[in-house]
Amino acid sequence: MSTDLIRSQQAAGFRRLRFCPELEPGYRAVRATSVRDRARLVSAAGLVIFAIFALLDLATLPPALATATVTIRGLVTCPVIALVWWLSFRPWPGDIAFERLYTLAYLVGGLSVVAIIACARVQAVPLPYEGMLLMLMFGYFAMGLPFVAASVASALIIAAYLGVELATGLALAEVLVNLFFVLTANTIGMVGAWLSEYRHRAHFLDQQLVQLLHRNAREESARKSHLITVASHDLRQPLNVVGLNLTHLAGAELAPDQLGLVRRLQGTVGHFQRLLGTVLDVSRINEGMVRADNQDVELDGLLDQLTDLTFDHIDLHGFRLSRTGPDSGLWLRADPELLLRALQNLVFNAVDHSGGDEIRITTQHQGERVRVTIRDNGRGIEPALQRDMFQPFIRGATDPAATGLGLGLAIVRELTEMMAGQCGCESAPGAGTSVWLELPAPVTATPAAGPD
């Protein structure tokens, strides 16, 4: 099955209520499954209705006729309906076979009504034919039978009714009048059944098309993510080698102009490494490959790792990094790897885009949360941008160094929310920017001490 096949079927139409050979079996399987689900409620309702009619027969009909009608309902109609109800909850028979049994139950119910009318005619009791009309409407609408199955079964019921009326000696004129009303009801039912199945088939095509489009989109996304992951990994390897060589060169005794060139190359390589890391992070997050493993984390130790990981980049761009705050020795509940990645993004973002020369990291305990703030002394962010700065592909329009993808802060937001935290920003033009993360504090104030 393909989207082209479904669209071709939609364009060709299906007024004969039949799809092409590739689609018809799938539709019939879906329809049969829905018939089984519908049969559970309809069969239960049918049992109640026929039981009520049996009581009415006992109350309103002559004893001899009431005995015959109740016998037909009790020994034929109700057992068949009860069997259908019972089988609707069983894995056997299969859905297709059950649909046929369901249609057969309708036929048996209709013929039982014909038999009751025959008993009334034989005993010369004026029993109206309205039971036939009710049975036809029940089959077409309440039971929801497929158009062809309902039409064929109804035709057999009407033919049996006509034969009974003629065989019991009812006047031909009266037979024709009764037949006119029965056929009118049957025509209404056929039209309704045709329209219902047509809509059901159209819905089936729409549903299959949507499912195929979603599946194709997921597969295409997976292919792109795999390509990005492989390409990012393969590209980072040579960049790492180049970065190591440049680090060795930076430590050698070089002329000032040569050392300046090495520094610029180090900055460029680092920039490309971060871009590839960002692309890889986005790919992994979109594919659900990143999961938070939250645990109690000692914040000072994690910030020491952050200082070590960002030192080269901070030193290369002439920044100063300091740590301040009213609280120290704090613990929080987070995934240490994801939190470290988020804080790295914030530090790199401040170095690359703030236009300042100083970064301060502040930690503070606030009730049941712990806040970590990364503050720079740069140019700040215009108010209109602050509302959307954690959205993907948002970059400062006035930032002359805005050469990134605009994904760093979006990744920070994704990672923070994975850890049941939240993030925000406070900034003003010319007054620097503070970006903060808030994460849950551990359930206990400090983690339990380990064994000595």
Secondary structure per residue as TSV (DSSP state, phi and psi in degrees):
chain	resnum	aa	ss	phi	psi
A	1	M	-	360.0	135.4
A	2	S	-	-136.8	164.2
A	3	T	H	-64.5	-34.8
A	4	D	H	-63.6	-40.0
A	5	L	H	-64.2	-43.2
A	6	I	H	-66.4	-44.3
A	7	R	H	-64.8	-35.4
A	8	S	H	-63.8	-40.5
A	9	Q	H	-67.2	-39.3
A	10	Q	H	-62.7	-40.1
A	11	A	H	-69.8	-38.0
A	12	A	H	-74.4	-26.5
A	13	G	-	82.6	174.7
A	14	F	-	-153.8	54.3
A	15	R	T	-65.0	-25.3
A	16	R	T	-84.4	8.4
A	17	L	S	56.0	49.5
A	18	R	-	-152.4	132.4
A	19	F	-	-90.7	176.9
A	20	C	-	-66.4	161.1
A	21	P	T	-56.5	-28.2
A	22	E	T	-73.1	-27.3
A	23	L	T	-102.4	-28.0
A	24	E	H	-59.7	-46.3
A	25	P	H	-60.4	-39.2
A	26	G	H	-63.9	-40.6
A	27	Y	H	-65.7	-43.7
A	28	R	H	-63.8	-34.9
A	29	A	H	-65.4	-43.3
A	30	V	H	-65.0	-42.5
A	31	R	H	-63.4	-41.9
A	32	A	H	-63.6	-37.6
A	33	T	H	-63.8	-41.5
A	34	S	H	-68.5	-32.7
A	35	V	H	-63.9	-41.7
A	36	R	H	-61.1	-44.1
A	37	D	H	-62.8	-40.8
A	38	R	H	-69.5	-34.0
A	39	A	H	-62.4	-29.1
A	40	R	H	-61.6	-47.9
A	41	L	H	-74.7	-41.7
A	42	V	H	-64.8	-41.5
A	43	S	H	-64.7	-42.0
A	44	A	H	-61.8	-42.3
A	45	A	H	-64.7	-40.3
A	46	G	H	-61.9	-40.9
A	47	L	H	-60.9	-43.0
A	48	V	H	-63.4	-43.9
A	49	I	H	-63.1	-46.8
A	50	F	H	-68.4	-31.1
A	51	A	H	-66.7	-39.6
A	52	I	H	-64.7	-42.1
A	53	F	H	-62.6	-36.1
A	54	A	H	-63.6	-41.0
A	55	L	H	-65.2	-40.3
A	56	L	H	-64.6	-38.0
A	57	D	H	-59.6	-46.0
A	58	L	H	-63.3	-30.5
A	59	A	H	-86.4	-26.3
A	60	T	H	-118.3	-23.2
A	61	L	S	-95.0	157.3
A	62	P	-	-57.7	148.5
A	63	P	H	-53.6	-43.6
A	64	A	H	-63.7	-44.4
A	65	L	H	-69.9	-39.3
A	66	A	H	-61.9	-38.4
A	67	T	H	-61.8	-42.1
A	68	A	H	-66.8	-45.3
A	69	T	H	-68.4	-40.8
A	70	V	H	-66.5	-35.6
A	71	T	H	-62.8	-43.5
A	72	I	H	-63.0	-46.0
A	73	R	I	-67.0	-40.8
A	74	G	I	-78.5	-30.3
A	75	L	I	-101.8	-16.8
A	76	V	I	-118.9	-63.9
A	77	T	I	-65.8	-55.1
A	78	C	H	-63.6	-41.4
A	79	P	H	-60.7	-39.0
A	80	V	H	-64.5	-44.3
A	81	I	H	-64.7	-41.1
A	82	A	H	-63.5	-37.6
A	83	L	H	-63.6	-42.9
A	84	V	H	-62.1	-43.8
A	85	W	H	-61.3	-42.7
A	86	W	H	-66.5	-44.2
A	87	L	H	-68.2	-23.7
A	88	S	T	-65.4	-18.9
A	89	F	T	-99.9	2.0
A	90	R	S	-107.4	148.9
A	91	P	S	-68.9	-22.1
A	92	W	-	-110.4	138.3
A	93	P	S	-77.9	173.6
A	94	G	-	-64.1	169.1
A	95	D	H	-60.6	-41.2
A	96	I	H	-64.6	-46.5
A	97	A	H	-64.1	-37.3
A	98	F	H	-65.2	-38.4
A	99	E	H	-59.1	-40.1
A	100	R	H	-67.4	-40.7
A	101	L	H	-63.0	-38.1
A	102	Y	H	-62.3	-43.1
A	103	T	H	-64.4	-40.1
A	104	L	H	-62.8	-37.3
A	105	A	H	-62.9	-38.7
A	106	Y	H	-62.8	-43.2
A	107	L	H	-62.7	-43.4
A	108	V	H	-62.9	-42.0
A	109	G	H	-61.4	-43.0
A	110	G	H	-65.6	-42.0
A	111	L	H	-67.6	-29.8
A	112	S	H	-67.4	-35.3
A	113	V	H	-64.8	-41.3
A	114	V	H	-61.5	-40.8
A	115	A	H	-63.8	-38.7
A	116	I	H	-65.0	-42.1
A	117	I	H	-62.0	-39.4
A	118	A	H	-62.4	-42.7
A	119	C	H	-61.0	-40.5
A	120	A	H	-65.6	-39.8
A	121	R	H	-66.2	-40.5
A	122	V	H	-63.7	-37.8
A	123	Q	T	-91.0	9.0
A	124	A	T	58.0	37.9
A	125	V	-	-102.0	126.5
A	126	P	-	-73.1	83.1
A	127	L	-	-95.8	121.5
A	128	P	-	-69.6	167.2
A	129	Y	S	-93.5	9.2
A	130	E	H	-59.7	-26.3
A	131	G	H	-60.4	-32.4
A	132	M	H	-64.7	-44.4
A	133	L	H	-62.2	-43.5
A	134	L	H	-62.2	-41.2
A	135	M	H	-65.7	-40.5
A	136	L	H	-64.0	-46.7
A	137	M	H	-64.7	-36.4
A	138	F	I	-62.9	-42.5
A	139	G	I	-68.1	-42.4
A	140	Y	I	-73.8	-41.6
A	141	F	I	-105.5	-54.9
A	142	A	I	-66.9	-44.8
A	143	M	S	-75.7	-26.2
A	144	G	-	65.3	38.5
A	145	L	-	-69.1	152.4
A	146	P	-	-58.6	153.6
A	147	F	H	-57.0	-51.1
A	148	V	H	-64.7	-46.3
A	149	A	H	-62.1	-44.6
A	150	A	H	-65.9	-39.8
A	151	S	H	-66.8	-44.0
A	152	V	H	-66.2	-46.5
A	153	A	H	-62.6	-41.5
A	154	S	H	-65.3	-37.9
A	155	A	H	-62.0	-40.6
A	156	L	H	-65.6	-39.8
A	157	I	H	-64.9	-44.2
A	158	I	H	-65.5	-39.6
A	159	A	H	-63.2	-40.5
A	160	A	H	-64.8	-40.9
A	161	Y	H	-61.8	-45.2
A	162	L	H	-61.3	-42.7
A	163	G	H	-62.4	-40.1
A	164	V	H	-64.4	-45.5
A	165	E	H	-61.5	-41.7
A	166	L	H	-72.0	-37.7
A	167	A	H	-71.6	-28.7
A	168	T	T	-88.9	5.6
A	169	G	T	84.9	18.6
A	170	L	-	-67.9	141.2
A	171	A	-	-57.1	140.6
A	172	L	H	-59.7	-39.5
A	173	A	H	-62.3	-40.6
A	174	E	H	-70.4	-35.8
A	175	V	H	-61.5	-43.8
A	176	L	H	-65.3	-37.9
A	177	V	H	-64.2	-47.9
A	178	N	H	-60.5	-42.3
A	179	L	H	-64.0	-35.0
A	180	F	H	-60.1	-46.8
A	181	F	H	-68.9	-37.5
A	182	V	H	-65.1	-44.7
A	183	L	H	-66.4	-34.5
A	184	T	H	-63.0	-45.8
A	185	A	H	-62.3	-39.9
A	186	N	H	-65.5	-38.9
A	187	T	H	-63.4	-43.7
A	188	I	H	-59.8	-43.6
A	189	G	H	-63.9	-40.6
A	190	M	H	-63.2	-44.4
A	191	V	H	-61.8	-44.8
A	192	G	H	-62.2	-41.7
A	193	A	H	-65.7	-38.7
A	194	W	H	-64.0	-46.8
A	195	L	H	-63.4	-40.8
A	196	S	H	-63.6	-45.6
A	197	E	H	-68.3	-35.8
A	198	Y	H	-61.4	-45.6
A	199	R	H	-64.4	-38.5
A	200	H	H	-64.5	-41.1
A	201	R	H	-66.7	-41.8
A	202	A	H	-62.3	-40.9
A	203	H	H	-65.0	-38.4
A	204	F	H	-59.9	-45.4
A	205	L	H	-62.8	-44.7
A	206	D	H	-60.9	-43.4
A	207	Q	H	-64.8	-43.7
A	208	Q	H	-64.4	-38.6
A	209	L	H	-64.9	-44.3
A	210	V	H	-62.3	-43.5
A	211	Q	H	-63.1	-40.8
A	212	L	H	-65.4	-42.7
A	213	L	H	-63.4	-41.4
A	214	H	H	-63.8	-42.8
A	215	R	H	-64.6	-43.4
A	216	N	H	-62.5	-38.8
A	217	A	H	-65.8	-41.0
A	218	R	H	-64.8	-42.0
A	219	E	H	-65.5	-40.8
A	220	E	H	-65.9	-39.9
A	221	S	H	-64.1	-40.0
A	222	A	H	-64.9	-40.6
A	223	R	H	-63.8	-43.8
A	224	K	H	-65.1	-42.1
A	225	S	H	-64.4	-40.1
A	226	H	H	-63.3	-42.9
A	227	L	H	-61.9	-44.4
A	228	I	H	-63.7	-42.2
A	229	T	H	-62.3	-47.5
A	230	V	H	-64.8	-45.4
A	231	A	H	-64.1	-41.7
A	232	S	H	-62.4	-43.5
A	233	H	H	-63.8	-45.3
A	234	D	H	-67.3	-34.9
A	235	L	H	-75.2	-30.1
A	236	R	H	-71.8	-27.9
A	237	Q	H	-61.0	-54.0
A	238	P	H	-64.8	-32.1
A	239	L	H	-65.1	-37.6
A	240	N	H	-63.3	-39.9
A	241	V	H	-63.8	-45.4
A	242	V	H	-61.3	-40.9
A	243	G	H	-63.3	-40.8
A	244	L	H	-64.6	-42.3
A	245	N	H	-62.9	-40.5
A	246	L	H	-66.5	-36.0
A	247	T	H	-62.3	-41.8
A	248	H	H	-64.2	-41.0
A	249	L	H	-64.2	-38.9
A	250	A	H	-64.2	-26.3
A	251	G	H	-87.6	-6.7
A	252	A	S	-84.5	167.7
A	253	E	-	-83.8	102.0
A	254	L	-	-119.8	158.5
A	255	A	-	-65.1	152.7
A	256	P	H	-54.7	-41.9
A	257	D	H	-68.5	-35.2
A	258	Q	H	-69.2	-40.8
A	259	L	H	-63.4	-38.4
A	260	G	H	-62.6	-39.7
A	261	L	H	-64.3	-42.4
A	262	V	H	-61.3	-41.6
A	263	R	H	-61.3	-43.5
A	264	R	H	-64.3	-40.3
A	265	L	H	-64.8	-38.8
A	266	Q	H	-60.7	-41.7
A	267	G	H	-63.1	-41.1
A	268	T	H	-66.3	-45.1
A	269	V	H	-62.0	-43.7
A	270	G	H	-61.1	-38.4
A	271	H	H	-62.4	-45.6
A	272	F	H	-65.7	-37.9
A	273	Q	H	-62.5	-40.7
A	274	R	H	-69.5	-37.2
A	275	L	H	-61.2	-45.7
A	276	L	H	-65.2	-38.7
A	277	G	H	-62.6	-39.2
A	278	T	H	-64.5	-47.1
A	279	V	H	-60.1	-42.2
A	280	L	H	-65.4	-40.5
A	281	D	H	-61.9	-45.4
A	282	V	H	-61.1	-43.8
A	283	S	H	-61.1	-45.1
A	284	R	H	-67.4	-37.9
A	285	I	H	-66.9	-44.2
A	286	N	H	-63.4	-33.1
A	287	E	T	-87.6	4.1
A	288	G	T	70.2	22.6
A	289	M	-	-83.0	-11.7
A	290	V	-	-103.2	123.8
A	291	R	-	-128.9	138.3
A	292	A	-	-81.1	130.1
A	293	D	-	-112.0	80.0
A	294	N	-	-70.5	138.0
A	295	Q	E	-153.8	169.5
A	296	D	E	-72.7	123.9
A	297	V	E	-121.0	130.4
A	298	E	E	-81.0	115.5
A	299	L	H	-69.9	-39.7
A	300	D	H	-61.0	-41.9
A	301	G	H	-64.2	-39.6
A	302	L	H	-66.7	-36.8
A	303	L	H	-70.3	-29.1
A	304	D	H	-62.7	-42.3
A	305	Q	H	-62.5	-40.3
A	306	L	H	-60.6	-42.7
A	307	T	H	-61.3	-43.8
A	308	D	H	-64.1	-41.6
A	309	L	H	-71.8	-28.4
A	310	T	H	-103.8	-0.5
A	311	F	H	-59.4	-47.9
A	312	D	H	-59.6	-44.5
A	313	H	H	-68.2	-40.0
A	314	I	H	-64.7	-44.7
A	315	D	H	-66.3	-37.8
A	316	L	H	-61.8	-34.9
A	317	H	T	-98.6	9.2
A	318	G	T	73.0	28.2
A	319	F	-	-92.7	161.0
A	320	R	E	-116.1	135.3
A	321	L	E	-116.4	128.5
A	322	S	E	-136.1	159.0
A	323	R	E	-124.0	126.0
A	324	T	E	-136.9	175.9
A	325	G	-	143.6	155.2
A	326	P	S	-72.3	-20.9
A	327	D	-	-118.8	143.1
A	328	S	-	-137.4	167.5
A	329	G	S	66.9	29.5
A	330	L	-	-83.2	151.5
A	331	W	E	-121.9	150.9
A	332	L	E	-143.9	169.5
A	333	R	E	-103.5	110.2
A	334	A	E	-164.2	170.8
A	335	D	-	-88.0	115.6
A	336	P	H	-60.0	-38.1
A	337	E	H	-68.2	-44.2
A	338	L	H	-67.9	-39.4
A	339	L	H	-64.8	-41.6
A	340	L	H	-62.9	-39.4
A	341	R	H	-65.0	-40.9
A	342	A	H	-65.0	-44.4
A	343	L	H	-67.2	-36.8
A	344	Q	H	-58.1	-45.8
A	345	N	H	-58.3	-39.9
A	346	L	H	-67.6	-41.8
A	347	V	H	-66.1	-47.0
A	348	F	H	-62.0	-38.4
A	349	N	H	-63.7	-40.8
A	350	A	H	-66.3	-40.8
A	351	V	H	-66.3	-44.6
A	352	D	H	-79.0	-27.8
A	353	H	H	-127.3	-8.8
A	354	S	S	-77.3	-31.1
A	355	G	-	79.3	10.2
A	356	G	-	-102.4	-158.9
A	357	D	S	-144.0	12.3
A	358	E	E	-144.7	140.7
A	359	I	E	-130.9	132.2
A	360	R	E	-119.7	134.5
A	361	I	E	-107.9	122.9
A	362	T	E	-119.8	137.5
A	363	T	E	-121.1	142.2
A	364	Q	E	-154.0	136.5
A	365	H	E	-88.6	125.9
A	366	Q	E	-130.0	91.6
A	367	G	T	64.2	-119.2
A	368	E	T	-93.9	11.8
A	369	R	E	-127.0	158.9
A	370	V	E	-122.8	129.8
A	371	R	E	-108.4	132.3
A	372	V	E	-116.1	124.8
A	373	T	E	-117.9	131.5
A	374	I	E	-107.7	113.5
A	375	R	E	-119.8	136.0
A	376	D	E	-118.0	168.7
A	377	N	-	-111.4	35.2
A	378	G	S	-85.9	-156.2
A	379	R	S	-74.6	-13.8
A	380	G	-	83.0	178.7
A	381	I	-	-125.1	135.8
A	382	E	-	-64.6	144.8
A	383	P	H	-55.5	-38.5
A	384	A	H	-62.9	-29.2
A	385	L	H	-82.5	-25.1
A	386	Q	H	-62.5	-31.0
A	387	R	T	-65.9	-29.3
A	388	D	T	-116.1	10.2
A	389	M	T	-68.5	-18.9
A	390	F	T	-92.7	6.0
A	391	Q	S	-86.7	154.4
A	392	P	T	-64.2	146.3
A	393	F	T	64.1	27.3
A	394	I	-	-100.2	122.7
A	395	R	-	-132.5	154.7
A	396	G	-	-68.4	123.2
A	397	A	T	-67.2	-25.9
A	398	T	T	-100.4	8.1
A	399	D	-	-86.7	110.3
A	400	P	T	-67.7	-16.8
A	401	A	T	-101.9	14.5
A	402	A	-	-76.2	76.0
A	403	T	-	-105.9	2.2
A	404	G	S	-82.6	-169.5
A	405	L	-	-93.4	-7.8
A	406	G	S	74.3	28.0
A	407	L	-	-111.7	-12.5
A	408	G	H	-58.5	-49.4
A	409	L	H	-72.3	-31.0
A	410	A	H	-63.2	-38.8
A	411	I	H	-66.6	-39.3
A	412	V	H	-57.7	-45.8
A	413	R	H	-61.9	-45.2
A	414	E	H	-60.6	-47.8
A	415	L	H	-65.0	-40.0
A	416	T	H	-64.9	-42.4
A	417	E	H	-67.3	-31.8
A	418	M	H	-61.3	-29.8
A	419	M	T	-94.4	18.3
A	420	A	T	63.0	32.2
A	421	G	-	-115.2	-173.3
A	422	Q	E	-146.3	161.0
A	423	C	E	-136.7	162.3
A	424	G	E	-162.8	179.7
A	425	C	E	-143.1	143.2
A	426	E	E	-132.5	123.9
A	427	S	E	-157.4	160.9
A	428	A	-	-150.2	142.0
A	429	P	T	-53.9	126.0
A	430	G	T	82.4	-1.2
A	431	A	S	-119.5	16.1
A	432	G	-	79.7	178.4
A	433	T	E	-135.2	137.8
A	434	S	E	-118.2	119.7
A	435	V	E	-112.2	128.3
A	436	W	E	-123.8	150.6
A	437	L	E	-119.7	135.0
A	438	E	E	-118.7	127.2
A	439	L	E	-131.0	156.3
A	440	P	E	-64.0	143.3
A	441	A	-	-79.9	155.4
A	442	P	-	-58.8	160.1
A	443	V	S	-61.2	-38.6
A	444	T	S	-98.5	155.8
A	445	A	S	-62.1	-38.5
A	446	T	S	-137.1	150.1
A	447	P	-	-67.5	153.4
A	448	A	-	-63.6	139.1
A	449	A	-	-71.1	141.7
A	450	G	-	-79.0	173.2
A	451	P	-	-68.5	145.8
A	452	D	-	-71.2	360.0
